């Protein structure tokens, strides 16, 4: 029997460490579930408010939004429906898990309520 590979099993130690730091930082936002997929982890409260994509030395984080956010930290902005956007950013260190990022994740979480 072949063991099922998922995003956490395949993640590097650095990516797992950043993922754990991110989870610890957002626990105060409210209850949510983690849905581990083959290449990503969805953070869900009703629906996914964020997606975490482990990479070798960083995390690619996709955040749900109701409008684009203008920031040098956002590497990609995609409109997925009339009032929904997906914003991608790279997390390469614990210091990037800051108040600005937590505020964006709180807004994304609130969209799912």
PLY file of the C-alpha trace (Angstrom):
ply
format ascii 1.0
element vertex 113
property float x
property float y
property float z
element edge 112
property int vertex1
property int vertex2
end_header
0.00 0.00 0.00
1.35 3.43 -0.98
1.12 6.16 1.65
-0.94 9.14 0.51
1.26 12.18 0.00
-0.10 15.53 1.18
1.16 19.08 1.43
2.36 18.75 5.03
4.15 15.46 4.51
5.92 16.84 1.44
6.76 20.24 3.00
10.32 21.14 3.94
11.17 21.67 7.64
11.38 25.44 6.96
7.92 25.50 5.36
6.42 23.43 8.21
7.96 25.81 10.76
6.49 28.87 9.01
3.12 27.10 8.72
3.08 26.41 12.47
4.05 30.03 13.21
1.23 31.25 10.94
-1.33 29.00 12.65
-0.23 30.20 16.09
-0.56 33.83 14.99
-4.08 33.49 13.62
-5.72 31.40 16.36
-7.12 34.58 17.95
-9.10 35.38 14.79
-11.61 32.63 15.53
-12.24 28.92 15.08
-11.29 27.37 11.75
-10.48 24.00 10.29
-7.47 22.90 8.26
-8.20 20.95 5.09
-4.96 19.32 3.98
-4.85 18.73 0.23
-2.18 17.19 -1.99
-0.33 20.48 -2.63
-1.93 22.96 -0.22
-3.76 23.46 3.05
-7.04 25.39 3.11
-7.91 27.36 6.22
-11.69 27.15 6.44
-14.47 28.82 8.39
-17.60 28.07 6.40
-15.49 28.43 3.26
-11.77 28.85 2.68
-10.44 32.23 3.76
-6.83 31.36 2.99
-4.75 28.77 1.20
-1.24 27.79 2.23
1.08 26.35 -0.41
4.34 25.02 1.10
7.47 25.64 -0.97
11.05 24.68 -0.30
12.11 27.78 1.64
8.84 29.69 2.05
5.05 29.56 2.00
2.90 30.92 -0.77
-0.20 32.28 0.96
-3.42 32.99 -0.92
-5.87 35.25 0.92
-9.53 35.84 0.04
-10.56 39.49 -0.26
-13.55 41.56 -1.35
-11.29 44.02 -3.23
-7.68 44.17 -4.36
-5.12 45.24 -1.77
-2.35 47.51 -3.01
0.86 46.44 -1.31
4.37 45.56 -2.42
3.89 42.32 -0.45
1.15 41.09 -2.79
2.76 39.25 -5.71
-0.44 38.36 -7.58
-4.02 39.64 -7.56
-6.75 37.65 -9.27
-10.43 38.54 -9.50
-12.33 35.24 -9.16
-15.87 36.65 -9.15
-17.65 40.01 -9.05
-16.81 40.67 -5.39
-14.03 38.18 -4.65
-10.30 38.39 -5.15
-7.45 36.02 -4.40
-4.25 37.73 -3.28
-0.94 35.86 -3.27
2.05 36.68 -1.13
5.25 34.96 -0.13
6.08 34.27 3.53
9.78 33.58 3.94
10.31 34.45 7.61
8.46 34.65 10.91
8.82 38.47 10.96
6.55 38.65 7.88
3.71 37.25 10.01
2.95 40.73 11.28
-0.04 42.90 12.22
-0.70 43.85 8.57
-0.90 40.20 7.49
-3.09 39.25 10.47
-5.46 42.13 9.59
-5.76 40.85 6.01
-6.45 37.33 7.29
-9.05 38.66 9.76
-10.83 40.46 6.90
-10.73 37.26 4.84
-12.09 35.26 7.79
-14.93 37.77 8.25
-15.94 37.33 4.58
-16.70 33.68 5.39
-19.05 34.39 8.31
0 1
1 2
2 3
3 4
4 5
5 6
6 7
7 8
8 9
9 10
10 11
11 12
12 13
13 14
14 15
15 16
16 17
17 18
18 19
19 20
20 21
21 22
22 23
23 24
24 25
25 26
26 27
27 28
28 29
29 30
30 31
31 32
32 33
33 34
34 35
35 36
36 37
37 38
38 39
39 40
40 41
41 42
42 43
43 44
44 45
45 46
46 47
47 48
48 49
49 50
50 51
51 52
52 53
53 54
54 55
55 56
56 57
57 58
58 59
59 60
60 61
61 62
62 63
63 64
64 65
65 66
66 67
67 68
68 69
69 70
70 71
71 72
72 73
73 74
74 75
75 76
76 77
77 78
78 79
79 80
80 81
81 82
82 83
83 84
84 85
85 86
86 87
87 88
88 89
89 90
90 91
91 92
92 93
93 94
94 95
95 96
96 97
97 98
98 99
99 100
100 101
101 102
102 103
103 104
104 105
105 106
106 107
107 108
108 109
109 110
110 111
111 112
